[in-house]
């Protein structure tokens, strides 16, 4: 996944550092944080995402697109700090075909 597409940051490190700063400025951790992803409809991809959240308390909601080609995946997880959010996004970004929202 190309996180830099349409982004003014020159590198993934710049993007994640900027994200971390914004999270720290706008959130009061620890708290529930809503992660949103779009994935090709594939149970194996969904399982890969769930594995990233092993050991974290979370609730989820999934909705397939009208044609069934994609699935919107919303995961509300209890996170301790901005670093944990960034770490989760980095791990999910490694999964082929996932779009981070």
N, C-alpha and C positions, 0 to 999 in steps of 0.2 A: 504494500500500500504506500502511495506517495503522499505523505503528510504535508509536503511542501507545495503541492499544487494549489495555486491560488493564494498562497501565503507569502507575506513579505519577508519572512525569516530566511536567512541564507542556508541554515543547516538544521537538521533535526535537534541538535543540542540547543540551538537558539530558540527553536519552537518550544521545546519542553521547559526551558528556563523561563520563558515568557509565560507559559501556562502556569507554572509553579507560582510565579509572582502574582498573577491574576487570582489564582485560587486563594492564596494567603491574604490578599487584599479584600476579597469578597465573601469569604466563608469563615465560619467560626467552628473550627475543628476541635474535637472529634464530632462528627455528625453523619447523617445519612446523605449520600451523594448519588445522584442519578446519572448512570452511564447509559449512553444510547449508541447503538450500533445498527448498521444494516449489513446483512450477510446474504449470500446466495442461499436459497432454501436447501439446506443440507444438514441433517441431524449430526453428522460428524463435526461440522463447523461449530454448531451450537454447543456440542460437548466440549470442544476445544476452548471455547469462551468460558464455559462453566468451570473448567479446570483452573483457569486463572483466578477464579474467586474461591477456590478451596480454602477452608479455614476462616472465611469471612462471612459474617451474617448478612444475607441478602434475600431480597424478594425479586421476582422477575415477572415480566409480561412480554409475550411474543405475539406478533400479528403478521400473517402472511400478506403479501401484496395481492391485488385483485387477480393477477394471472398466476400467482403461486411461485413466481421466479425468485422473489426476494422475501426475506423475513426481517421485520423491524424487531430488534431485541432491546428491551429496557430493563436494566438491572439497577435496583436501588440497594446500595451496599453501605454498611456502616464502616466508615474509614476514620483513621486516627489523625491523618494530617495530609497536607498537599503532596508530600513525597510519595505517600501510598497511592494517591490518585494517579500521579505521573507514572509510577511503576506499573500500575494496572494498565494504563493506556499503552505503555511501551510493550507490554507482554501481548496485549490483544492485537496491536499493530503488526506483530510478527505472523499473525494468522492470515494466510492468503485469501484475498477477496473481501476482507472486512473493511467497511467504511466507518470511521469514527465520526460521531457527531458531537 
